[in-house]
Amino acid sequence: MLITGNPNYGLAKEIGILYPEAFFASRESSFDLTQRKDQEKLSLEALKHDIIINNSALWKFNQTVLLDTIYKKCVDENHRPHIICIGSTTDRVKKGGSWLYNAEKKALRDYCNTLGISGVWSEKPKVTYISFGTLSNKQEKHPDRKCLNITEAAKYVSWIISQPKHININEISIDPMQSL
């Protein structure tokens, strides 16, 4: 399993606890995933793995670009991993504003859906998009919000991984209930 993201923080850390043999790609392992050369280097590393979790909270649409780079390398090399992209339920925000983060997550969601359906109908990688509402590691930033326990979120990712190979969960969105 390959996981992008800091192995010592957030959802990447929690997934790593469930999968201690995972390979992590982050600045800590000499991957700056905002740099094209490191995205290309990671696409070669991806060929060694059957599960790829695109978890990095990258900016300037680099999480989507990273998905594109990995997916195309896998297609070129006839490698069919399951690529799981971690998004955010902010991808559904419809109010005006100049916050780029939700537009980046919308782009990731849309591209995951495009690639995911391609994998359903042809011999290409499976792609799943999973989005979470605010996770518990961001509770201090949002003190009035009920947050989803980050360990529970990692278990949802594990649940997706455990599904049979003959199906694909294209997309799942999980929010903590605010009214309970």
Buried (B, 14 or more C-beta within 10 A) or exposed (E): BBBBBBBEEBBBBBBBEBBEEBBBBBEEEEBBBBEEEBBEBBBEBBBEBBBBBBBBBBEEBBBBBBBBBBBEBBBEEEBBBBBBBBBBBBBEBEEEEEEEEBBBBBBBBEBBBEBBEBBEEEEBBBBBBBBBBBBBBBBEEEEEEBBBBBBBBBEBBEEBBEEEEEEBBBBBBBEBEEEE
